[in-house]
């Protein structure tokens, strides 16, 4: 099997473009609608937005950075399901969450573009498969 060729610059461009798309999709949604959940264990629009923010900061950059620098290193644990309640996602402000997500995504994009000769072929075997 040949080596997969990935256009990392195009992927980074996509990450950059996705942030304003998220704002366009859910920015300005009234709080009552943003906080509504279709079922007791389902997430609201607000909770999903806060989840994306936490993942951007505590999962994406951390785990990708470890994979690039030391692919055999254990990833720090995260608890997305637990964070919804522990961090009281339902009480967060949607507009502030979106603003912070867009900022943090810009930090991620800048970090990715500033990497010097990253090892894009590194692989980390996730313990859950």
N, C-alpha and C positions, 0 to 999 in steps of 0.2 A: 504494500500500500504506500502510495506517495505521501509526502508531507503536505499537509493542508496549508494553503496560502490564504492569509487573512489580511485584509486591508484595514489595519488598525486605525489609520487616520480617518477612514470613513466611519468606523465604529465610534470613535471619539466625537466626530461631527454629529452623529446621530444622538449621542448622549446629550450634547449641547443643545440640539434642536428640540429634544423632548421636554425640557424644562418649561419653556413658554407654552408648549402644547398643553401641558398639565394645567397651567394657569388658565388657558382658554377653555378647557373642559369644565373646570370646577370653580374657578375664581368667580366670586360674586354670588355663589349659590347661597340662598338664605339659610341661616343657622338651623331652623327647624328641619329643612330638607337635608342639609349636610349631616345632621346628627341622627337621622332616621336609619334604623336597621330593619331589613326585611324579615329577620328571624332573630331570636335571642342570642344565638352564638355567631351571627353574621356581623360583619363590620360595616360601619357607616362610611360615607364619603370622607368625613372628617378623620375617622380612625385610619382609613387607608392612606390619606395624605400624611398623617403623622408617622405612620409606619414607613412610608417611603423616605421621609426625612431621617428617621432613625437608621434605616438601612443604608442610606447614602453616607452617613457619618460613621456609624459603628460597624458596618458590615462590609460594604463595597470597598472603600479605600483601604481599610485594615486588612481584609482578606486578600485583596488583589496585591497589595504591597508585600505581604508575606509570601504569596505565591511567586512573585517576581524575584524576591531576594532570597528566600529560603523555602522552596516548595515542600520540603519535608517537615517543616515546623507545624505544630498543632495550631489550629485557628482558635482564637479566644471564643468562648461560648457566647451565644446570643439567645434570647428568649422572646421572639416576636409575639407569640401568643400571650405570654405572661405580661409583656410590656404594655399591652392594650389596657389592662386593668391597673397594673402597678404604677404606670406613668400617667394614668387617668387621661388617656387620649380623648375621650368624649368631652372633656372640659376645655380642650385647647381651642385656640382661635384659628379658624380656617385661613384667613388672609395672612396672619402672621406666620403660620406654618408654610404656606405657599411662598411667601417672601423669603423665609429662611431656607426652604428647599432650593429655590432658584439660586440663592447665594452659594449654598453648599455644593450644588451641582457645578457652578462656575469654578469653585475651588477644586473639585475633582477633575474637571476638564483641564484646568491650568496645570494641575499636578501631573496628569497624564501626558500633556504636551511637553512638559518640562523634564520628563524622564530621559536620562542619558543612556542610550543603548539598552533598553529594557529587554529582558529575556522572555519575549512573548510566547515562546514555545514551552515554557515551564508549565508543569501540570501538578495540581494538588489533588490527591485522592480524598474526597470528602468521606468522613466516617459513616455517613448515612447512605452512601452509595452514589 
